[in-house]
Amino acid sequence: MAIKSLSIRIDEKMLDKLHVVSDYEGRSANSQILVLIRDAIEKYEAKNGEIELNNK
């Protein structure tokens, strides 16, 4: 599995809050974002079924 980069725009206040949460959880901000994305996908799939990807 290839690791891809993703750039996002985030306001400073939200980023500061993300750092507080990630520090509390003992993670980097990047790792915290990955956890949040994973949790969102799991929640979506629990409600709507597994997402099927068309691999290129």
Secondary structure, 3 states (H helix, E strand, C coil): CCCCCCCCCCCHHHHHHHHHHHHHHCCCHHHHHHHHHHHHHHHHHHHHCCCCCCCC
